[in-house]
Amino acid sequence: MNLPQSHNLPIQKLASVFNSTSATYKFYWLIALIELVEEGNIEISKRKILHTSFL
């Protein structure tokens, strides 16, 4: 996956998560993370991501 470079975010770490997408939970996790960021959350706990991904 080719994502734009950023000096503020480790984009390569995010891209490496999707090197193998046989586990579909990765997509639910990403959607939950995007939703939380769109809501204005800056610091997001793992628990909040998991809770959001199962709603």
N, C-alpha and C positions, 0 to 999 in steps of 0.2 A: 504494500500500500504506500503510495507516495503522498505525503502530507507536506504542507508548507513549513519552512524552517522558522523557528522562533528563538530569540535570545532569552525570552522569559520562561518558556515552557520546554520541558524535555520531550519534544514531539516524537523522537525516535523510540522512546519507551512505550508510548501509546501505540505507535505503528507496530512494534514488535509483538504486542498482544494479539494482533490479528494475522500473524504469520501462519498460524494454524487455526482454522475456524471450524473444526469438527464439533466443538462444544458450543451450542447455540446460546448458552448463558452469557457469553461475551457480548453478544448483541443487545441483550436485555440490560446488562450492566451499563453499556455505553449509552443506551437510550435514557436510562434512569439518570445517569450523570449529566447528560445534556439537559434534561428537564430541570434538574436541580440548579444548574448554572443559569438557565433561562429565568428561573424564579429569583435570581439575585444572590444565591448562596455563594460565598467566597471560600469558606472552610467547610468541607463536607466529610463527615465521618463514614467509615465503612458500613456501619449499622444503618445510616440514613440511605445510603445507596442500595443496600440489600432490601430495606423496607420499601423503597420506591419501586424497585424492579419487580416486586411481587404484587403490586397493587393493580 
